[in-house]
Each structure stands twice: as structure tokens, then as C-alpha cells.
Amino acid sequence: MKDILLILLLQLIYVPILTLRTIFLVKGMSMYASVFGFVEALIYVFGLSLVFSGDQSTLAMVVYAVGFGVGIILGSYIESRLAIGYTTFLVNLMTKNEELINRLRQEGFGVTVYQGEGRDSARYRLDILTKRSREEELLAFIEEYEPRAFIISYEPRKFKGGFLLKAMKKQKQKQKAKAKSKSRYHLY
């Protein structure tokens, strides 16, 4: 019974690590991917040796498979909480909603507005690049101001320059300055 619980535990560790390794590899973060790959391989070999040692019970193999399935759910949950990377949203509007555009900019989103020709009238497209951790916040603003907006999102692999990078650098500088000022108060 101890081996069965150990197999389940190993799968619940192994599969989320596998999930994160794959995500880091896809996002071009090969150093993180290689570290996760090393740990993943160790756990994999150890877990398989437990499953195939001795009498190779059917229960051990079923627990291994169940652990794999539950591990996928756990790995997906961990990845969604980490929200690694960025998302680009293309938001198509019937009218140029200045209120929405200004609100998004006030909230720190970079918004580029384009005017195009629809079948029946002019259309407006907002291009918005955001951190994945802010996706839900962005969608809530769009829903509040433009519930009928047509939205497409995709994950950009590379980008350079623009409002978002400048804003992120400024935000880091502010955080460093804030941390410095807090540490001065705690020295006395």
C-alpha cells in the first residue's frame, strides 16, 4: 500500500513539472525547461521502477495512470495561476468608444486604435498587448463598456519596443524606489 501511495504522489509531482517544462520550452525559456526536465526525468524513472518492480500489480499501473490524469489537471491549474507570458487582444467595435479607450489607457493597457471598413459601416479595432495575469481584468473592462465587442486573442512569441515595455520598465523602477524607501524606515 505504501508503494501505491508513493506512485500516486510521484505522479502528482511529475506531471505538473512536465506541464511547466513544456510551457517553458514553448515560450523559449530553455534554461527553466532544462531544469524542470532534469527533475522530471528523475521522478519518471523512479516512479516507473516502482510500478514495474516486483509483481507488477494492476493496481499500481492503474494508480500510475490515475495520478497522470489528476496531475494534468493540477499542472494546468498551476500554469493558469502563474500566467506566464503575454496575450494580444484584437477587439472589434461598431463605434469608436473613447470612454473604453481612455479607461484602458488609464489602467495601464497599451491601446492602438485602427479604423476599417465593415460590410455596412466603419469599424474600429483596438490592438491591446497585456500580461496574461491581466487578461480577466481587461476582458471585464471590455465587457463593461462594449458587451457586443468581437474579440480575438492570441499569444505573441516575440515583440520589441512599444508602450508596454516602457510601462513595465517604469513600473519596475517605481517598485525598486518604493522598496528602497521602505527599507530606510526599517533600519532604525
Disulfide bonds with the S-S distance in Angstrom:
none
